[in-house]
């Protein structure tokens, strides 16, 4: 399996470290004092941290080019065939996700 | 259509896909675990050898082939096959403990689909949907646990109460904080 790093070109997967689902929106979690956060915040945090779509097919995921440019790559890959559909710099992809 | 009063999901690897049919999202990622068989050798290994630091196991089948494997490839997969870096890593583990295998040829390799959970421990529990029960998330330890897993799951299905041995494997433990993360790897399934 090869991933085309947007900065370095096509490289073998052994140069990359896998994180996981790249569509997860990270949360700013508040840990305020003795008052427990409302259930909605706990539910949202639980969903973001622990629950996954885990599709058989196109999967949007984050890979770290550890043995190359050391930048994060946003990859769409088919989990049933291992075909890499698209790759782009994660920083650009993250800005889009936040909109 | 097939109907039943109680339905139990026990489909390691494809748990998320079935749960999705019921509108459930789970703390599971499906990962590939490769396994390998060598050419037939005269009796060499009478037991199972596990190499803890390398996360590697090896035994010998009655047909003479050495059966061995090691770590996950490390990325989500339903492909039932893995890639070369892991093959190389597993072969290195074999050589580390049994260097005499250096000339042994690899005959066959394949990959299974593992239900990797967010804490590396299984889930045996009723789901929020009435009548639907789940036995999954066994990561790479399910095959050997099958008799015990089936026994406690049958208890749950029959009595609607968890068996004492399986009471900790709740689906809501991730939300309540009662995770069973023996490796201390955190909510990263490929590191479990």
Boltz contact constraints between the chains, C-beta under 6 A:
constraints:
  - contact:
      token1: [A, 1]
      token2: [B, 83]
      max_distance: 6.0
  - contact:
      token1: [A, 14]
      token2: [B, 85]
      max_distance: 6.0
  - contact:
      token1: [A, 18]
      token2: [B, 74]
      max_distance: 6.0
  - contact:
      token1: [A, 18]
      token2: [B, 75]
      max_distance: 6.0
  - contact:
      token1: [A, 18]
      token2: [B, 190]
      max_distance: 6.0
  - contact:
      token1: [A, 46]
      token2: [B, 175]
      max_distance: 6.0
  - contact:
      token1: [A, 49]
      token2: [B, 187]
      max_distance: 6.0
  - contact:
      token1: [A, 50]
      token2: [B, 27]
      max_distance: 6.0
  - contact:
      token1: [A, 50]
      token2: [B, 118]
      max_distance: 6.0
  - contact:
      token1: [A, 50]
      token2: [B, 174]
      max_distance: 6.0
  - contact:
      token1: [A, 50]
      token2: [B, 187]
      max_distance: 6.0
  - contact:
      token1: [A, 51]
      token2: [B, 25]
      max_distance: 6.0
  - contact:
      token1: [A, 51]
      token2: [B, 27]
      max_distance: 6.0
  - contact:
      token1: [A, 52]
      token2: [B, 29]
      max_distance: 6.0
  - contact:
      token1: [A, 54]
      token2: [B, 16]
      max_distance: 6.0
  - contact:
      token1: [A, 54]
      token2: [B, 28]
      max_distance: 6.0
  - contact:
      token1: [A, 54]
      token2: [B, 29]
      max_distance: 6.0
  - contact:
      token1: [A, 54]
      token2: [B, 30]
      max_distance: 6.0
  - contact:
      token1: [A, 56]
      token2: [B, 78]
      max_distance: 6.0
  - contact:
      token1: [A, 59]
      token2: [B, 76]
      max_distance: 6.0
  - contact:
      token1: [A, 79]
      token2: [B, 76]
      max_distance: 6.0
  - contact:
      token1: [A, 79]
      token2: [B, 77]
      max_distance: 6.0
  - contact:
      token1: [A, 79]
      token2: [B, 78]
      max_distance: 6.0
  - contact:
      token1: [A, 80]
      token2: [B, 78]
      max_distance: 6.0
  - contact:
      token1: [A, 80]
      token2: [B, 79]
      max_distance: 6.0
  - contact:
      token1: [A, 82]
      token2: [B, 79]
      max_distance: 6.0
